[in-house]
Amino acid sequence: MSEEEARVEIGELQQIAASEVKPEDVGTLTLEYREGQPVLTVSWGTAIPSGVPVLDESGQVVAVYETVPAPQTKALTMPSLMTGGVENINVMTYDFFGTPWAEKQVR
C-alpha cells in the first residue's frame, strides 16, 4: 500500500494505516455517560481506531462502531439569522447598582 493510499482525508479526520501509528500517538478511549447518552472520550493520544468492535460476554463480535466526521457547526451571524427568518432580537440588561431601585452600591 502506498502512502497516498494509506492516508485518506475524511473531513478533519485523517485515516492512517494502523502500521503507521506510533505507540505514543495511540489514544485511550473511555466510555462514559453524559445526560444518559454514551460518549467515547479520547485521552493521552491523537490516534483513534477507525472501528471499535463490540463484544458480548462470550467474546463474539456483535457490532462495530465506525468513525465518521463530527458535524461542523457554523457561527451565527446577523445576516445568516436574518436569512433564516429572524426578524427581532430582544436584549435585556440589568443594572443592580443604578437608580432608582438600588439605594446604595454594595462593595
C-alpha positions as CSV (number, residue, x, y, z in Angstrom):
1,M,0.0,0.0,0.0
2,S,1.4,3.4,-1.0
3,E,1.5,6.3,1.4
4,E,-1.1,8.1,-0.7
5,E,-3.4,5.1,-0.3
6,A,-2.8,4.9,3.4
7,R,-3.8,8.5,4.1
8,V,-7.4,9.3,3.2
9,E,-8.9,12.7,4.2
10,I,-12.3,12.4,5.8
11,G,-13.4,15.9,6.8
12,E,-11.0,16.8,9.6
13,L,-10.2,13.2,10.3
14,Q,-7.1,11.7,8.7
15,Q,-7.2,8.0,8.2
16,I,-3.8,6.4,8.7
17,A,-2.9,2.7,8.3
18,A,-2.5,1.1,11.8
19,S,1.1,0.1,10.9
20,E,2.0,3.8,10.7
21,V,0.6,4.9,14.1
22,K,3.4,5.5,16.7
23,P,2.7,3.9,20.1
24,E,2.9,7.3,21.8
25,D,0.1,8.6,19.5
26,V,-2.4,5.9,20.4
27,G,-5.3,7.4,22.4
28,T,-7.0,5.8,25.3
29,L,-10.8,5.5,24.8
30,T,-13.1,5.8,27.8
31,L,-16.8,5.2,27.7
32,E,-18.9,7.5,29.9
33,Y,-22.5,8.6,30.0
34,R,-23.5,12.3,29.7
35,E,-27.2,13.1,30.2
36,G,-28.0,9.4,29.7
37,Q,-26.1,9.2,26.4
38,P,-22.9,7.1,25.9
39,V,-19.8,9.2,24.9
40,L,-16.3,7.9,24.0
41,T,-13.6,10.3,25.3
42,V,-10.1,10.1,23.9
43,S,-7.1,11.0,26.0
44,W,-3.3,10.6,26.1
45,G,-3.0,10.5,22.3
46,T,-4.3,11.7,19.0
47,A,-4.9,8.5,17.1
48,I,-8.2,6.6,17.5
49,P,-9.3,3.4,15.7
50,S,-11.5,3.7,12.7
51,G,-13.6,0.9,14.1
52,V,-14.4,-0.3,17.6
53,P,-15.7,-3.9,17.9
54,V,-18.4,-4.5,20.5
55,L,-18.1,-8.0,22.1
56,D,-20.7,-9.9,24.1
57,E,-19.8,-11.9,27.3
58,S,-18.5,-14.8,25.2
59,G,-16.2,-12.7,23.2
60,Q,-18.2,-12.7,20.0
61,V,-18.4,-9.5,17.9
62,V,-22.0,-8.3,17.9
63,A,-21.4,-4.8,16.4
64,V,-18.7,-2.4,15.2
65,Y,-18.8,1.3,15.8
66,E,-17.1,3.2,13.0
67,T,-15.7,6.8,13.0
68,V,-17.3,9.5,10.9
69,P,-16.5,13.2,10.8
70,A,-18.2,15.2,13.6
71,P,-20.9,17.6,12.3
72,Q,-19.5,21.1,11.8
73,T,-21.4,23.9,13.4
74,K,-21.5,27.3,11.8
75,A,-21.0,30.6,13.7
76,L,-24.2,32.6,13.8
77,T,-24.0,36.0,12.1
78,M,-26.7,38.6,11.8
79,P,-27.0,38.1,8.0
80,S,-27.4,34.3,8.5
81,L,-30.0,34.9,11.2
82,M,-32.0,37.3,9.1
83,T,-31.8,34.9,6.1
84,G,-33.1,32.2,8.4
85,G,-36.2,34.2,9.3
86,V,-35.2,36.1,12.5
87,E,-36.9,39.5,12.5
88,N,-36.3,40.7,16.0
89,I,-33.7,40.2,18.8
90,N,-34.6,41.3,22.2
91,V,-31.8,42.2,24.6
92,M,-32.3,42.5,28.3
93,T,-29.8,44.3,30.6
94,Y,-29.8,44.7,34.3
95,D,-28.1,47.4,36.5
96,F,-28.1,46.2,40.1
97,F,-26.4,49.3,41.4
98,G,-28.1,52.1,39.5
99,T,-31.1,54.3,40.4
100,P,-34.0,54.3,41.2
101,W,-34.4,50.9,42.7
102,A,-30.9,50.3,44.2
103,E,-30.4,52.6,47.2
104,K,-26.7,52.3,47.6
105,Q,-23.8,50.5,45.8
106,V,-22.6,47.3,47.6
107,R,-18.8,46.9,47.7
